[in-house]
Amino acid sequence: MTAQPDTTAPTTPMRPLRAWQRRALTKYLTTKPQDFLAVATPGAGKTTFGLRVAAELLADRTVQAVTIVTPTEHLKHQWAKAAAEAGIAIDSNFRNTAGATSTDYHGVAVTYAQVAAHPTLHRVRTENRKTLVILDEIHHGGDAKSWGDAIRESFTPAVRRLALTGTPFRSDDSPIPFVGYEPDGAGFMRSRSDHAYGYSDALRDGVVRPVLFLAYSGEASWRTGAGEEFTARLGEPLTQEQTARAWRTALDPTGEWIPSVIRAADMRLNQVRQVMPDAGAMVLASDQESAKAYARILHELTGEMPALVLSDDPKATGKIAEYSAGTQRWLVAVRMVSEGVDVPRLAVGVYATSSSTPLFFAQAIGRFVRARKPGETASVFLPSVPVLLELASQLEAERDHVLGKPHREKDGWDDELLAEANRTKDEGEEEKGFTSLGASAELDQLIYDGSSFGTAALAGTEEEQEYLGLPGLLEPDQVRELLRQRQEKQLAAVSARKAAEPPAPVPQARPRSVQERLAELRKELNTLVAMYHHRTKKPHGKIHNDLRTYCGGPPTAMATVDQLEERISTLRSW
């Protein structure tokens, strides 16, 4: 006679629950719903909550088995390891071809793709035993019609379904299975969570770290397939084509932008490691070729070869686990470490990718926010591109999945530009004849708590060093106050320098070229726009568009000296 598994809750002591987890668990056990959606910011502890629900349902025999569904292979094993620590045996090596697993296990962990490959198999497994299905990062249920249909087919017979996500929103209209939608009063259907715990809540409770974004601009130059050469300043309001190409040029590993930003990030890591000795840093790349090149740059700059994680590497899971458990300084990865992967010691990041959807950005930043002790801070370096600056300033915004409405409002940023900027070499969309000629890098602005602290007028080694030297152990309010004090100090220093400088003798003054004058005015305009954004919270692109509407004229990149001076004067009067 085949022995039946012991589906009672294990006696292994469970990890103490945080306040939000206790509230969510109480609501769940009180209402006992078939479907429950818990939305919790990355790093808040969704896995612990999910396993506690599983333990309770196994203990009272509401369910006999657990099926955990994840987006990636690595997350299957991560869930199984966490479950083992909680005394719940999960088989993360289950394969569709086997169809069954040892009766010593309480359940299995599979991927969404695995379920989609054989939905009938998983439906039969769900029907044969009273099953709790934990759908991790449930928004992936809408990634493709086959995935959504498959999990609906496979898990409709489940006794209980627990959906978890840190980012319930999507930029399309694909409904997420087992998620409820309700009218939002504006004519759209909005996803409804049963319990929500946002980044701002977690920041207040000290569960996550405050994030300081350091945006780097610089002059980017490239040559088109027609042989024409262009130069533009990264982050300025440009045409769609110019922005996409300037962004791409900045991320080119053969230029100066990437080495300069990585060097600055390494300096920041040194500062953070004074209070977090094992603090780690990660470069998030767009593709494997770039990731390998960034790893070589890090080796040259630091003398230490970073851990390199590529999605097609069969040893990727082991490399992530080894890096997480060790003290190695740098990790370079493509998309694999952007979602769900738990490396709590990551505190510094370089966002060196052209991915710009709110979903990807939130998940990527989520890798750096998990707090281990009070006062830890995270620093993320990124290109000074309007869409990324907006996403950084809206980090604390709570979003739901809305059907029938584009997720991102344009505000001067065209969706065609996003498509252009998000092109990758792997998609075969490489522009023929495009050549990156190089890009410089300089600290443009800092974003913290939704506010922008402009530094364009303060650019220089001394000022940059001062910001990179921010203490790595500060409470959120202390970060805000320190940034405010430093900006006031630097603005006062600039004013004092200008007041102390004697006027240059007119006869000896070298006439500035048109190029120099335009560069100075664009820099001044960008600084004023950042300060105006800090005061009004209006998006940078919207401010530039309002100025163009009020003053007339072309985009900043094509404006004349007189037009730029008029816009500066107008913005000062607002």
N, C-alpha and C positions, 0 to 999 in steps of 0.2 A: 504494500500500500504506500502510495506516494505521500511523503510528509507535507503538510500544509505550512506555509510560512506563518510565523508569529507576527500578526499585524497589529498587535497592541503597541502603544507608544513606548519607546525605549526608556530605560531608566537613566540613561546618560543625562547629567545636568544640562539644561538648556541655557544658552547665553541670555543674560538679563535683557529684557526688552526696553527700548527707549520709550519715551512718553507717547510719541505718535503711534508706535507699534502696539502699545497697550490699548490705546483708544480704538485703533482699527480692529484689533483682535476682539475687543469687547463688542464692537458693532457687528462684527461678523458672527460671533457665537450667539449673539442675542437675536439677530434676524434670520440666521441660518438660510441664506439664499442659495439658489442653484448657481447663479452667476454673481461674481463680485469683482469690481474693478478698483484696484488700489493704484493711485498715481503718487509716486514719491520721487523726488529729485534724485538724480544719480549720486550715489554715495550715502544715501540716507539709511540703507539697510533693507531693501526689498527682499533679498534672499532670506534673511533671518526671519522676517515676518511670514513669508511663504512657508518656510519649514515649520514654524510654530503652528500655523494653521494645519499643516499636514499631520503633525504630531497629535494635535487635539482630535482631529477626525479619525485617525487611526486608533487612538486610545478609547474613544467611545463607540468604535466599530461602525461609525457612519460610513466609512469607506474601508475597503480591504486592500486597495492598491493605489499607488501614486504614479502618474505619468507627468514628467517635466519636459516642456518643449522650449527650446532656446533657438536663437538665430544662428549660432555658430558651434562648431565642434568643440572649440576651447571652452565655451560656456557650459556645455554638457558636463565636462569633467570638473569644472569649477563648482557647479551645483552639487555634483556627486560627492566631492570632497567636503563641502560645507554640510551636506546631509549626514555624512559619516560622522563628523564631529558632533552632530546632534543625535547620533544613534539611529539614524534612518539609513538603511542600506539601499542605495540606488545604483543600478547597473548602467553606467554611461557608455559601455562598449556594446550595447544591444544593437544588433543588425537586423534589417528587414529580412535578410535571407534566412536567418535562424528562426524567426517567428516566435521564439520563446526564450525564457531566461531561467536561471536557477531559482528555486523556490526559497532560497535564503534571502533573496532581495525583497524589499517592500515595493519596488517598482523600477521604472527605467527612466532614462533621460535621452531624448531624441531631439533632432533639429527639425525646423519647419520644412526644410527641403526633404528630409527623410520621410516625414509624414506625407508630403505631397507625392513622393515616389510610390507609395503603396497605401493609400487611405483605407482600403478595405481591410487590410491586415490590422491596422490600428483601431478601426471600428470594432472588429471582432474581439480584439483584446479588451477594449473598453466595455463591450457588452458582457463579456464572460465574468467580470468581477466588478463589484461596486468600486468605481474609480474616481479619485480626485485628479483633475488635470490642472496643472499649474502652467499657464501660458506666459512665459517670461518675455518682456518687451513685445507685448501683444500687437503693437502697431505694425509689426512685420506681417501680420495676418492679412494686410492689404497690399503687400508688396507686389503680388501678381495674382491674377484671378485664380490660377491653379492652387496657390498657397491658401488663399481664403476659402475656396471651395473644399479643399482637402481637409483643413482643420474643422470645418463645419461638418463635413461628412464623417470624419473620424471620431469627433468628440461630442456630438449631439447626444449620444446615449449616456454621457457621464453623469454620475450622481451629483458631483460638484465641479465647478470650474472657477478657478481663481486666476484672474488676469492681472498682470503686473506690468507697469511701464514707468519710465521716468519722463517720457516724451510722448503723450498720447496724440499729438497733432501730426497731421500729414499735409502735404501740399497738393494732394489730389483728392478725387471724389470716391476713392475705393473704400466702401464701408468696412469697418473692422468687425469680424465675426465675434459674437458673444458680448459686444459692447452696445449699451443702450444709447439711443439718440433721442433728443427732445427739441421742440421748437425753441428758438432763442429770442423770439419777439421781433426779429429783423427779417423774417422770411426764410431762415436757414435752419438746418438741423445740426445741433451741437452735441458732441459726445458727453455722456454723463458719468462721472466717477462716483463710486460709493464712499471713497475716502481719498482725500488729496492732502499732500504734504509737500509744499513747494520749496524752492531754493531759499526764498526769503524767510520762510518758517524755520528751515534747517539752519540757516545762518544765525538767526536769533537764538536758537537753542544750542549753538556751538557744535552741531552735528557735521557741518561742512565748513570748509575754509573760505574766507573772503578771497575773491579773485581780482588781481590787479592786471589789467591789459596794457601792454606797452606796444603802441602802434608805430611802426617804422615806415617812413616815406623815403623819398630819394629820386634822383633823376634816372630815368630808364631810357635807353636808346636801342633801336632795332632797325633792321633792314627788311623791307618787304620783298616778295618774289619778283616784283617789277624793278627792284634795285633802288627804290626810294628809301632814304634814311629819315627816321623820325626820333624826336626826343620829347618826353613828357614827364611831368612830375607825378609819381605814384600818389593816388588819393585825391588829386584835383578833379573837379568836374570836367570830364573829357567826353569825347564821343564814345559810343559803344565799342567800336573797333580799337580805339586808342587805349581805353581802360583795360580791355581784355589782353592786349598785347603788352602793356606796361606791367600788368600783374604777372603775366607769363614770363616776361623778361626778368622780373625781380626774383622769381623762384628758380631761374636757371642756375644750376650748380656751378657753371663756368664763370659766372659774374661775381661781382663784389658784394651784392646785397645779402645773399645767404651767408657767406663767411662772416660778414660784419655782424649780422643779427645773431648768429650762433655764438660768436665770440662774446657778445653782450650777454646772451642767455647763460653762458658758462660763468661769466663774472657774477651774475645774479645767483647761480647755483652755489658758487663758493660762499657767497654771503649767507644764503639760507642754511648751508651745511654747518655754519657756526652754531646754530641752535637746533638743527635737525641733522645730526651727523650722517644719517643714512639717506638723506634726501636724494631723490633721483630726478632726472629730466628726460623729456621725450621730444623728438622731432617727428611730426606727423607729415608724411610725404604723400604726393598725389599718385605716384606709381613706383614700381619696383626699381626701375632704372635710376630715378631721382633718389630713392631711398639709399641705394648703394653708393651714389655719389656723395650724398650728405654724410654717410658714415665715414667715407674717406676724408672728407673735410674735417670732421670731428677728430679723427685720428691725427691729422696734421696739426690741428690747433691745440689739442690737449695731450697728445702723446699716448692716449689710451684708446683702444679700439672699442667702439660702443657695441652693445647687443643689437643685432639686426634681425628683425622679425618680418618675414615675407609670407603672404597669405598662402602661397603654394608650397611652402616648406613643411614637410611632414613632421619636423621637429619643433614647429613653431610653439605649440602648447608647452613643451618642455622648456623652451628658451624663456617664455614669459614667466613661467613658474620659478625658474632659476634666477631671473632678474629680480622678480618680486621679493624673493627670500634673501637676496644678497645685498651688497652695498655698492655695486657697480654704478657709476655716475650716469651714463647716457644710454638711452634706448632709441633706436630709429625704427619706425614701423610705417606701414601703409594704412589700410583700413581696419585691419584685424584688431587693433587695440583701441579702436574708436568707440566701442560700445560694450558695456557690461563687464569688461575685463577689470579685475580688481587688483590694482597695484597701489596700495595706500601711500607708499612713500614718494610717489610722483608729486613734485611740487613746482616744477618749472617746465613749461612747454613752449615749443616753437611750432606755430600753425603754418606749415610750409606746404599747404595744399590749396587747390583751387575749388574744392568743394565748399559750397556756400549755402546749402539749404539749412533752414532753422533746425531741422531734425538732426542732421549730421553735426552741426556746430555744437548744439547742446550736449549731444552724446560725447563728442570729443572733449569738450571742456569738463565734462563730468569725470574724466579720468584723473583730474588734478584736484578735485575739491574734497575728497574724503579726509576728514580731520581725525587725527589720532589723539591729540591732546589740545587743550584750549590755547588759542592764540596763534596757531599755525596759519600762514598765508600762502597763497598760490600766485604765481606770476606766469602769464602767457604772452608770448611775443607773436605779433601777427602783422601782415601787410596793412598799410593804411589805405584800405579800400572801403568805399562807402558802405557796401552791403555788410562787410564784416564788422565795421564800427557800429552799425546799427544793431547787429545781433549781440555784440558785446555790451552795448548800453542797455539792451533789453533782457539781459540774462535772468533777471528776477521776475520777468513777466510770466504769468501763468497762462498757458494756452490749452485749448481743447481742439479736437478734430471737428472741423466745420464742413458739412457737405453742401456743395453748390456755391462755394465762395472761394476765390483764390486766397491762399494763406497769407501771401505777402502783398501788402500795399506797395505801389510803385514808388511814390514819393521821389520822383526824379530818377529812379533806377529802373531801367527797362528789363523785362524778363528775357528778352532776346540776348541781352548782354550776359545774363547769368548762364544761359545755354552756351554762349561762346566761351565764357571764362571757365566753365566746367568741363570743356572738352579735354579728353585725355589721349595720350599717345596710343593706349590700348584700344581705343575705339576707332582707330583708323581715320581720324579727322585732323591729322597733322596738316597744318597749312603749308603748302608746297612753297619752298623758297624762303620761308621766314627765318631770319637769323637774329638771335639776341646779340647785341653789341656790348651790353654791360649795364649795370645799374648800381648806383651808390646807395648808401643807407644812412639815415639819420633819424633820431627819435623825434617823432612828430607830435604825439599826444599820449596821455595816459587816460584810461577809462576805468572808473571805479564807482560802484554803487549807482550806475546809470548816469554818472556825471563825467564830463570830459575836462581834463586838465591840460590845456594847450601848452605845448613846449616849443612850437615852431620858431617863435621869436627868441627862444632861449637856447637854441641848438648849439651844442659844443661839448667838448670832452668833459669839462668841469661839471656842467649841469647834468649830463647823462650819468656820470659817475655818481652824482648825488642821489638820483632816482634809483639807480641800480643798487645802491647801498642801503635801501630801505630795510629796516630790521625784518627778519623772517618770522618773528614771533610777536604778533600784535593782534589785539581785538579789533573787530570791524570798525568801531567808533574811533579807535586810535589811528587806524589806517587813514580814515577820512580826515581827521584833524591834522595828521602829519602832512598829508598831501596839500591840504589847504595852506598850512603854514609855509611849506616849502615853495609853493607857487607864489604866495604873497612876498616871500623873501626874495625870490628870483625877479619878480616884476619890479620890486623896489630897487634891486641891484641894477637892473637894466635902466630904470629911470635915473638913478644916481650917476651911472656911467655917462648917459647922454647929457645930463646936466653939467657934468664935470669936463666933458670934452670941449675944448675950444673950437670954434668954427674954423673949418679948414680954409686957408687962404685961397680966395677965389682964383687968383692967377695961376697958382700951383696945382689946383685941383684937376685931376685927370677926368675928362668927360666920361661918364659911364656909358657903356654901349647900350643899345636898345635891349639886347639879350639880358644884360645884367639888371637893367631897370625893370624889365618885365618879371624876372625871377624874384626880385625884391618885393615887388607889389603883390605877386601871387602868394608869396610866403606870408606877407602881412595880412592879406585877405583871409587866408586859411586860418591864421591865428585868431583873427577877430570872429570868424565863423565858429571856431571851437569854443570861444568864450561865450558867444551868443547862445550856442547850443547848451552850454553848461547852465546858463541863466534861464532859458526858456524850455529846454528839453526837446526843441524842434530838431528833426533829423538834419544832418549837414546838407544833404542833397536838396532838401526842401528850402533851406535858407538860401542856398545858391540860386535856386530857381526863382524864389521870391525877389531876390536882388535883380535878376535878369528881367523879370516881369516889370519891376518898378523902374529900372534904369534903361532897359533895352540893351540890345547888343548880343553877340554870340557867346558860346560857352567860354569859361575862363581861359582855357588853353589857346583860344583864338582872339581874345579881347585885346584891345590896344591899351597903351599906357593911360590915356585919358579915360577910357571906359573903366579900367581897374581903379583908378583914383576916385572916380565918381562912386563906384560901388563901396569902396572903403569909407568914403565920407558919408554915404547914406547909411551904412551899417553902424557907424559910430553914433549916428543920430537916433537910431532905433532904441 
